[in-house]
Amino acid sequence: MTGSTTLTRRVRQLCLGLLGVLLLAALWDLYKAFGPEAGVTVGEQTLVLPRTTDLAMPHTWEMLQRLTEPVTSARDAPSALSAVLDASGFTLGIAARGWLIGVVVGLVLALLMSRFRTAESALLPWVVLSQTVPLIAIAPLVRRWGSALSFGGFEWTSEHSVSVIAAYLAFFPVAVGALRGLKSPDRTHVDLMTAYGVGWWRSLVSLRLPSSVPFLLPALRLSAASAVIGTVVAEVSISLRGGIGRMVVEFAQSAGGDPAKAWAPIFGAVLVGLVAAGAVGLLGLALRPFALTEPVR
Amino acid sequence: MRAMTSAAIQVTGVHRVFTRKKDQVVALDDVDLTVGAGEFVSLIGPSGCGKSTLLRLVADLDAPTSGSIQVFGKPARQARLDQDYGIAFQQAGLLPWRTVSGNIELPLALHGYPKADRRSRAAELLELVGLSDFAQHHPDQLSGGMQQRVAIARALAERPRLLLMDEPFGALDEMTRERMQNELVRICAETGAAVLFVTHSIPEAVFLSDRVVVMSPRPGRIVDVVAVQAGGLGPSQDRTDAVRDAESFFHSVARVRELLHGAPAPGARGVEAR
């Protein structure tokens, strides 16, 4: 494939992506313009489409316009946009730390499970089970246990708790994806390594890790998304100020008088997700030599 | 038969029984086989006759249930650790993220050869298999036949005196296959390595081999050995395309076919009355 065709494809993808967003915005405003004020109900109670009042559905341009206005009526209040960006940066930082911890833990677990069959049968059910525990339930526990920790000058803060909770979500896709990847080399390759008389470590480095890359990349992306969600939810349940999570709750409270404001942190959350996915995409670019498909036979 | 001390492979009284749940499958039953240094021996037989199992035992990728396997006078395991053989499978098994040259260098890299040596050896081998122009290509840019040539070059990287080949041309089309066979004859003549070659093509086995070992399934046994060289085709290193039209070629092919189809043949041993 030549560079220019890749470039045109990229541009086309970008345009299609933007088109999708515009379409969504258009759909929103069209429904708002033509939909019934009371919404669409099925039977007596069930509302299947929302009310189209300004309170329930602000215009898309109002949402955008609101970003440029001051966040509160206080005199030196920054614009909503800069407040949202600050909060997004804060959340992204915590999510990144959580993602990193999750990736390391996930990789270590996958290595253990691929190395020892007992470890796989002992750990894998717990790994899967761990994801069924509601985040809200573990958040206070993590905070309590964390604050009981102290070594040297290190002090456990709520930010650490949120990172750990994000990691709790982020490690899962990596553990499962990396395990599949580490087990993916075909028999010929494994036999070859045996024939060369190389040990587990050498064959890990020269065969298993490179062949796990095509499995690892989607897992890392998924794990980045999980880390962002985990961070936002944990910020709410631990009541950590400064991030998008609390901002969503706070701004929602003012939705009665200022309906467009509640959307500002939601855009922030989308932004954080996009940046996280983009960062992992860059990582994928660096690992691309290993993401080649199997040779044709 | 050559003297035991010079034998590349010495298989004595080997059994291999696979146990799956309660079923026992006898993959190999009392197999004896000797491959002399520089000799080309093919294993042929229907699916499930244990020919690949036997090759894997020699390569120490699997262990016999009983019996002994010696490679150049050492236990198979020691021979594997000493890199006394090179191996090629039906699937080329090239690492897709390494270049052609990088794939050939793989065993050398794993065994700690200096980079300059690796480079020059890879160049030499690419010359041998006629792929010098493709050194920096990736495997997915090569045809199946070319990939298999790279796999053979890789098997030869450490100058083994024994090559183990498990249906290396099995996935290739007929024309490519014959060309690869001619090349293999030339490569063997140049390297002087002994070869244990698993195939299920009768003409391929006869064309390439000094001796063809015919096997039968359930339980896997050696039915008979057809001495192609003694049958008039001459040593395996000297074969050319002309051999494919020689009368003794057809004679040996017919003989192998007869043994495979289980017709009573004079001198056959171990034929089961089923």
Interface residues (C-beta under 8 A of the other chain):
Chain A: D186 T188 H189 D191 L192 T194 A195 Y196 G197 V198 R202 S206 L207 P210 P289 F290 L292 T293 E294 P295 V296 R297
Chain B: R56 A59 D60 L61 R80 L81 Q83 Y85 I87 F89 Q90 Q91 A92 G93 L94 L95 P96 W97 L106 P107 A109 L110 H111 H138 P139 D140 L142 G144 Q147 A171
